[in-house]
Amino acid sequence: MTDALHTPPPTAAAHHARPFTRDPERWEKERDRALQTGHVRDHTCSAACEPVLVHERTRWGWLAWTVPGDGSPPEIPHQIGVLTPAATRTQRLALR
C-alpha cells in the first residue's frame, strides 16, 4: 500500500504574501492614490512619520499595507485585522 504524493493546499499566509494578489492592477491604483493624497515613507522619514496605509478587505477581516517610497509592493502587511466568527452588525460596520 502506497500513499499518493500530493501538494498541500496553499495557506492563507501564502495567498496574502503580496497586496491584492487576485487583482494586481488594484495595487497600482491604490498606490497612485496614496502617492497623491498622503506622505509615503522613504529613507528621509523619522520614526514619528505615519505611514500611508492601503486597506485590503478579505472575507475574514482586512490587511493594511504600507506604500514603499520606491514603488515596489510591500512584502509583509503593516496590520492584520481578523473579525470574530460571530461579529455583530455593529462590529462589521465599524470596520468601514
Phi, psi and omega in degrees: 000125178236145177269136178287134177282136177216158180275130179294154179296151180295145180278165178297325180295322179292325180294327183254036178287338178226155180290142175051054183296332179276344181217077185298333179293334180294325178300317180299318179295314181293322179295316179298319179296319180294322179295327180280327189254345186221182179264121180265133181291137174215194185291344181273354184281148174267179179292341181278349181294133176271129179285152172278129182249140172249123183263132177245120178278141174233171180288343181254358181160231179205162173234137175248121182252139173277156179256108179293150181291337182274359177089354180281155176289147179290157182264330179228147179291149176283325182212142176235124179244132182239131176277147175288151181302328182249047181296137178284167179300319179298318179296318179294320179292331180296337180282342184284000000 
